[in-house]
Amino acid sequence: MDVIGAVGAAVFFKTLVFGVYAIPSGSMEQTLLPGDVVWVNNLAYGPRLPSSPYEVSWLNVLVWLWEGEDADAERRWWPYRRLKGYVAPRRGDVVVFNHPRKGEVFIKRLVALPGDTLQLVSGRLMVNGEEQSLAPGVQFYSRVRLAGKDDLALLRDSLGLRLWAGKEPGVYNGLLTADQMSGLRKFSGVLEAGIDPERPDTAWTVYPKQRALGWTLDDFGPLTLPYKGMEMNLTETNSLVYGRLLSEEGVDLQKDGGRNVHTFLNDYFFVMGDNFHDSEDGRYFGPLREDLLIGRASMVLFSKSPRDGHRIFKGLR
């Protein structure tokens, strides 16, 4: 019985109180590095109750064995419920959530809340018409033009910057923060330092994947995030922008063509990675429903990163 009680307590705490996740990719550099192991507080926003036994450690294995060929780990057994937390989600929080389409666990930064109007203008984040300060570690795919090759060696050695040769002579690319780009512009050997608008990305595939809108990673929106109870006129433009969300809420735009207004059933958030131009985030999969939020990432417990293995109990901001 002691063993059963210990296992039960472990499952309870892991499901409702906290989680521990390893960072697999560089989408949150420099805030988080691949190999970081992160402590996630599930109590902050309120613990999300399991919607099926497949979301409960150990129990999921037993149910899977019991259901056999009919097992469906994606099926919801119970409606979404979340216990009350002690703080509301805030802009700037580093959050852990399930990907809206894949279901996988992701970690990004929360940049806009239900009811906010978000827009990106030439890489600048605007919320409700006001430019937002980005986290200190946010980095961009950058373009640096130098007067000579000797200047490259100086920058690499003295500043420790990772730069590689671009398509043009004297032009180099790298992942740099805004402060690094600003500092580079003060060097006499640097002719240009800024975001590279001609980077090898797939900006045309951004949410909602409608070329007519002309949205890209750097110029995105404006996009108003729905909140529970918000009414929206189903215009042609709104149907383009919010089509996926409306479908998730049970609206069939083909059959409900005569419907003029929809009242949203959920709150929606928007997340972005600190590695601005190398992150699968809200710019690709769109607004994030509240029920997909797992918790707030609080600290790096320790790190296996070869670049920085001394990150122990490091708080996140």
C-alpha positions in Angstrom: 0.0 0.0 0.0 2.9 2.4 0.7 4.1 1.8 -2.8 0.7 2.5 -4.3 0.3 5.6 -2.2 3.7 6.9 -3.3 2.9 6.3 -7.0 -0.5 8.0 -6.5 1.1 11.0 -4.9 3.7 11.2 -7.7 1.0 11.1 -10.4 -1.1 13.7 -8.5 1.8 16.2 -8.3 3.0 15.6 -11.8 -0.5 16.0 -13.3 -1.8 19.0 -11.2 1.1 20.7 -9.5 4.2 20.8 -11.6 6.0 19.4 -14.6 9.6 19.1 -15.8 10.4 19.5 -19.5 13.6 19.3 -21.5 14.1 22.0 -24.2 14.7 20.2 -27.5 15.2 23.1 -29.9 16.6 26.6 -30.2 13.3 28.4 -30.7 13.6 30.3 -27.3 17.3 31.2 -27.5 18.8 33.1 -25.7 16.3 32.7 -22.9 16.3 28.9 -23.1 18.9 26.7 -24.8 18.6 23.2 -26.2 19.3 20.9 -23.3 17.8 23.1 -20.5 15.5 21.2 -18.1 12.7 23.5 -17.1 10.4 23.5 -14.0 6.8 24.3 -14.9 4.3 25.6 -12.4 0.9 24.1 -13.1 -0.8 25.9 -10.2 -0.1 29.4 -11.3 -3.0 29.6 -13.9 -4.9 26.8 -12.2 -4.2 23.1 -12.8 -5.8 21.8 -15.9 -7.8 18.7 -15.1 -7.3 15.7 -17.4 -9.8 15.4 -20.2 -9.1 11.6 -20.6 -7.1 8.9 -18.7 -4.5 9.2 -21.4 -3.3 12.4 -19.9 -2.6 10.7 -16.5 0.8 9.0 -16.1 0.8 5.3 -15.6 -3.0 5.2 -16.0 -2.6 5.9 -19.7 -0.7 2.7 -20.2 -3.3 0.6 -18.5 -6.1 2.2 -20.5 -4.2 1.8 -23.7 -3.7 -1.9 -23.0 -7.4 -2.3 -22.1 -8.7 -0.6 -25.2 -6.3 -2.4 -27.6 -6.9 -1.7 -31.3 -9.7 0.8 -30.4 -7.4 3.0 -28.4 -7.8 6.7 -29.2 -5.4 8.8 -27.2 -6.8 12.1 -28.7 -10.4 11.4 -27.7 -11.8 13.6 -24.9 -13.6 11.6 -22.2 -14.6 14.6 -20.1 -15.2 18.3 -20.9 -12.4 20.8 -20.3 -12.1 22.1 -16.7 -9.4 24.1 -14.9 -9.2 24.8 -11.2 -8.7 28.3 -10.1 -5.1 29.6 -10.2 -3.5 32.3 -8.1 -2.5 34.5 -11.0 -3.8 35.3 -14.4 -1.6 34.8 -17.5 0.5 37.9 -18.2 2.2 39.3 -21.2 5.9 38.2 -21.0 5.3 34.9 -19.2 7.1 31.9 -20.6 4.4 29.3 -21.0 4.1 25.6 -21.7 1.2 24.4 -23.8 0.0 21.8 -26.3 0.4 22.6 -29.9 -3.1 23.4 -31.4 -2.7 20.9 -34.3 0.0 18.4 -33.2 -0.8 18.1 -29.5 2.9 18.1 -28.7 4.2 20.1 -25.7 5.8 23.5 -26.7 7.3 26.3 -24.8 7.1 30.0 -25.9 6.5 33.5 -24.6 3.1 34.9 -24.1 2.8 38.2 -25.9 -0.9 39.0 -26.2 -4.0 38.3 -24.1 -7.7 37.8 -24.9 -9.2 41.0 -26.3 -5.7 42.4 -27.3 -5.1 43.5 -30.8 -1.6 42.3 -31.9 0.4 43.5 -34.8 4.0 43.2 -36.0 5.4 46.1 -38.0 8.9 45.5 -39.5 9.7 43.2 -36.6 8.4 45.5 -33.9 5.7 44.0 -31.7 2.6 46.2 -31.2 -0.2 45.4 -28.8 -3.3 47.7 -28.7 -1.3 50.2 -30.8 1.6 50.5 -28.3 5.1 49.1 -29.1 6.1 46.4 -26.6 9.5 45.9 -25.1 10.9 42.5 -26.1 12.7 40.2 -23.7 16.5 41.0 -23.5 17.4 37.7 -25.1 15.2 37.9 -28.2 17.3 37.4 -31.3 16.7 38.1 -35.0 18.1 36.7 -38.2 20.4 39.7 -39.0 22.4 41.1 -41.8 25.8 42.8 -41.1 27.8 44.5 -43.8 31.5 45.1 -43.0 34.2 47.3 -44.6 36.8 44.5 -44.6 37.5 40.9 -43.6 39.7 41.9 -40.7 36.6 43.5 -39.1 34.9 40.1 -39.1 37.7 38.5 -37.0 37.6 41.4 -34.6 33.8 41.0 -34.1 34.0 37.2 -33.6 36.9 37.4 -31.2 36.0 40.4 -29.1 32.2 40.1 -29.1 31.8 36.3 -29.5 29.3 36.8 -32.3 28.3 33.9 -34.5 28.4 35.3 -38.1 28.5 33.4 -41.4 29.1 34.6 -45.0 26.0 35.9 -46.8 25.2 35.9 -50.5 27.0 39.2 -51.2 30.7 40.0 -50.6 31.2 41.7 -47.3 27.8 40.7 -46.0 27.4 38.3 -43.1 24.4 36.8 -41.4 23.8 35.8 -37.8 21.3 35.5 -34.9 21.7 38.8 -33.0 19.7 40.6 -30.3 18.6 44.2 -30.8 21.3 45.4 -28.4 24.0 43.5 -30.3 22.8 45.1 -33.6 22.7 48.6 -32.0 26.2 48.0 -30.6 27.6 46.9 -33.9 26.4 50.1 -35.6 28.8 52.0 -33.4 31.9 50.2 -34.8 33.6 52.1 -37.6 34.1 48.9 -39.6 30.4 48.1 -39.6 28.5 49.7 -42.5 25.1 48.1 -41.8 23.5 46.0 -39.0 19.8 45.1 -38.9 17.2 42.5 -39.5 17.7 40.7 -42.9 14.5 41.0 -44.9 15.7 38.4 -47.4 16.2 35.4 -45.1 15.6 31.8 -46.1 12.3 31.3 -44.3 8.7 30.4 -45.3 7.1 33.7 -44.3 4.3 33.3 -46.8 2.9 30.3 -45.0 2.1 32.2 -41.8 -1.3 32.0 -40.2 -4.0 32.1 -41.5 -2.2 31.0 -44.7 -4.1 33.5 -46.9 -1.8 35.2 -49.4 -4.4 37.9 -50.0 -3.7 39.3 -46.5 0.1 39.7 -47.2 1.1 38.8 -43.6 4.7 37.7 -42.9 6.8 36.9 -39.9 7.8 40.6 -39.6 4.6 42.2 -40.8 1.7 40.4 -39.2 -1.9 41.5 -38.4 -3.6 43.4 -37.0 -5.2 40.4 -35.3 -7.7 40.8 -32.4 -7.6 37.9 -30.0 -11.1 36.6 -29.2 -12.3 36.4 -25.6 -15.1 34.3 -24.2 -18.4 36.1 -24.9 -17.0 38.3 -27.7 -19.3 38.8 -30.6 -17.9 39.0 -34.1 -19.6 39.8 -37.4 -18.9 37.0 -39.9 -17.6 39.2 -42.7 -15.6 37.8 -45.6 -12.3 39.1 -44.0 -13.2 37.8 -40.6 -13.9 34.4 -42.1 -10.5 34.4 -43.7 -8.7 35.4 -40.5 -10.6 33.4 -38.0 -11.7 30.4 -40.1 -9.8 27.8 -38.1 -11.0 29.2 -34.7 -14.6 29.3 -36.0 -14.4 25.7 -37.1 -13.0 24.7 -33.7 -16.0 26.4 -32.1 -18.5 24.5 -34.3 -19.2 27.1 -37.0 -19.5 25.6 -40.5 -19.0 28.5 -42.9 -20.3 26.4 -45.8 -23.6 25.5 -44.1 -24.0 28.6 -42.0 -23.6 31.0 -44.8 -26.6 33.1 -43.6 -25.2 33.4 -40.1 -24.1 37.0 -39.4 -22.7 36.9 -35.8 -20.7 34.4 -33.8 -20.2 34.6 -30.0 -16.9 33.0 -29.0 -16.9 30.2 -26.5 -13.2 30.4 -25.5 -10.4 32.8 -24.5 -7.4 33.0 -26.9 -3.8 33.9 -26.4 -0.8 34.6 -28.7 2.7 33.2 -28.2 6.0 33.8 -29.9 9.5 32.4 -29.6 12.4 34.5 -28.4 14.4 33.2 -31.5 12.3 35.6 -33.5 13.0 34.2 -37.0 13.4 30.5 -36.1 10.4 29.6 -34.1 7.2 27.6 -34.8 4.8 29.9 -32.9 1.5 31.8 -33.1 2.6 33.3 -36.4 2.4 29.9 -37.9 -0.4 28.2 -35.9 -2.5 31.2 -34.9 -4.1 32.1 -31.6 -3.9 29.6 -28.7 -7.1 28.4 -26.9 -7.0 28.6 -23.1 -7.5 24.9 -22.6 -4.2 24.2 -24.3 -2.2 26.1 -21.7 -0.5 23.7 -19.3 1.4 26.1 -17.0 4.0 28.8 -16.5 7.7 28.0 -16.8 9.4 29.2 -13.7 13.1 28.3 -13.8 15.9 26.3 -15.4 16.6 23.4 -13.0 19.8 22.5 -14.8 21.2 22.4 -18.3 22.9 19.8 -20.5 23.7 22.5 -23.1 27.3 22.3 -24.3 27.2 26.1 -24.7 26.3 26.9 -21.1 26.2 24.0 -18.6 26.2 26.3 -15.5 22.5 27.2 -15.7 21.2 25.8 -12.3 18.0 27.1 -10.6 18.0 30.1 -13.0 14.8 32.1 -12.9 13.0 32.9 -16.2 11.9 36.4 -17.2 
